[in-house]
Amino acid sequence: MEEPHDRLAIARRNAGFENATDAARAFGWNENTYRSHENGERGLRLAIAERYARAFETSAAWLLTGEGDAEAAPEPKNIVRLVGRIGAGAVIDADFEQEPPEGFAEIEIPYPVPDGAVAFEIVGDSMWPRYDPGDIVICWKVAQTRTEADGWEAAVRLTDGRRYLKTIRRVSKDRFDLVSHNAAPILNVQIEWACKVFGNIRAGEWNLLERAPRRSR
């Protein structure tokens, strides 16, 4: 009989991700945490099941109990997960990026974005004049290779765990400089993950949602 972790693996494959690594990287999840949910080492709480259900376009009820339809209506494409803040020095607040018990916040934006896009909120003036406090940066398209990210403006995670919003400049085979608009560059670092900036939404043009509504069937 299928268990929740079995259904999670099914949902991941149905969503087009060949393995757990691909899924975790696409959505910016901690890979070890996701693997522990999919292999059954850790149980699925409701908030976590809802997160995975939104990502894989299924239902939390089906993941947890097997009841209902494995294929749910997709999320409206102008609903995006808010998964971080960019603060002084253009550093992504890693504490905020750890999902709270109630799940990540979600926002409604004025135009559609690709599936899997995530949002970061600008705080402070370290990214001025390109971005103002309260602006939203939409990131989408995870680099499949480190060299692919050369020239991208992207949310970046370094091998030491630090996270930034920077423009990536390749300086050697596996080393990069990270450049921002109003902060000193970070030189000669190694990149673990990069997600390209898709666009930005000005402050006042996006709405914070308690929960993203689903389309009716």
N, C-alpha and C positions, 0 to 999 in steps of 0.2 A: 504494500500500500504506500502511495506517495506521501511524503512528509513535506512540511513547508519549504525546507531547503531544496528538496527535489523539484518542487514547483518553481522555486526561484531560478534554478538552472534552466528549466524549460522556458520560462518567461524571457530569460536572457538570450537564449538561442532563438526564440521566436522574434525577438527584437533585432536580430541580425548580428549579434556579437558572438564570435566563434568561441571565445574563452573569457574567463573572469578578468584577466588582465586588460583585455580590450575594453570591456565594459567599465571597469574602474577608472581607466585613464580617460575614457570619453566623457564621463560625468564628474571627474575630479574627486572621486572617492578614495579613501585610504584602501589600498589594494589588499592588505592583510585583513582588515576588518571585513571587507566584502567577501573575501574568500572564506573567512570563518563563518559567515552567515550561509554561504552557498554550500559548504561542506558539512554543515550541521554542528560545528563546534560551538556556535553561539546561537541562541534562539532568536526568533524574530519578534520584536515588540511591535505594537500597532503602528507607532510613529515611523519606525524603520520600514515596515512593510509598505506603508503609504508612500514613502520616498521611492522605494524600488518600483512600486506599482506605477507611479507617475512616469518614471524613467522608461520602463519597459511597456508602457501603454496596456496595463492589465489592471486588475482590481486587487486591493489589499485583502478583501474577503476571500478571493480565490487563492491568493498566496497562503493565507493563514489556515483556511479550512477546506479548500478545494471546492467550495460551493460557488455557483454562479459561472460566469463565462470567463475563460482565460484571456479573451481578447476584449478589451474595453475601448470605448471611444477615445480617440487621442485628445491630449490636452489642447485647449485653444492655443494657437501659436503666439499670441501676444501675452501669454502668461509665462513668466520667467522666474526661476529660483534665484533669490538673493543670497549668495553664499560667502560674501566677504566684504570688507571695507578697505579702502586704500587711505592711509593716513600720512602723517608727517614723514618725509623722506621717501614717499611712495612705497611704503611697506604694507603688505596685506596683513591685516590683523589675524594671525593664525588662531587665536582663541575664539574669535567670532566664527571662523571657518569650521570649527568643530561643531557638529550638529547638536543643538539643544534637544531636550526630551520631547518638546512639542513639534520638532521638525523645523526645517529652514523656513524663513519667511518667503513669500512669493509676491511679485509685483505685476501690475498690469501696465503695459507700455503701448504707445500709440501706433506701432506698426508690427507686422508679423516678423518672426525670426526663425531660424532653422531649429529643428528638433535637437535637444541636447544643449542649447545655449544656456549660459548662466550669467548672472549679473553681479557686479561689484559697485558699491556706493562710494563716491568720493567724499572724504572728510578732510578738512584743512585745505591749505593752499599750495601744497607741494607740487601739484600738477598744473597750477596756473601758468600760462594763460590758456592752455589747451582745454582744461577742465576746471569747473568751479565747484565749490562745496555743494553737495546735494545732487550733483550729476550722477548718472548711472552709466557704467561701461558694460556693454554686452560682449561677452567672449564666446567664441565658437570655433571649432576646428582645432583639435589637438594635433600637434606635430607628430607624425609617425616616425620621423628620424630627427635627431638634433639639428642636422644641417638644414632640414626643411624650414626651420624656424628663423634662419638668417634673414634679417631685415624686417621681421614681424614686430609690430607693437603688440604685446601679449602679456597676459598674466603668466608669471614664470615662477616655478619652484626650483630652487637650487638643490644640489645633492646634500647640503647641510640642513635642509628643511626650511630655510628662509624663503619668503614669497614676496614678489614684487610685481608692479605694473611698469614695464620698461619696453624700450625698443632694443631688439637683440642684434648685435653685430658680431659676426664670427671672426675670430682672430687666429685660430689654429684648428687642427682637426677636431678637437673636443673642448675647446676653450672659447669663451665669449665675453664681450664687454656688454654691459647693460646700461643704456642711456635713457635719461628722463628729461622732462622739460624744465624742471626747476629744482634739480638736486644733482649732487656730484655723481658722476658715473661710477659704476661698480665694475672693476676691471678683472679680466682673466679668471672667470669663474666657470664651473661646470653646471650644466643644466640637466635636471631630471625630467622636467615636464614643462610644456608651454602650450597655452591656449590662446589663439589669435583673437585680437579685438575685432569684432564685427561692426560695431557702431556705438554710439552713445546717445543718451537721452538727457535732455536738460532738466535741471531741478524744476519741480512744479508740473512736469509733463508726464510723470508716472505716479501710480497709486499703489500703496501698500495694501495687500490683501491678507485677511486672516487665513483664508483657504482659497485656493484657486477653484472656481466652479468648473464642473465637467459639462461637456455638451450632452444634451439629451440624445438618446438613440433614435 
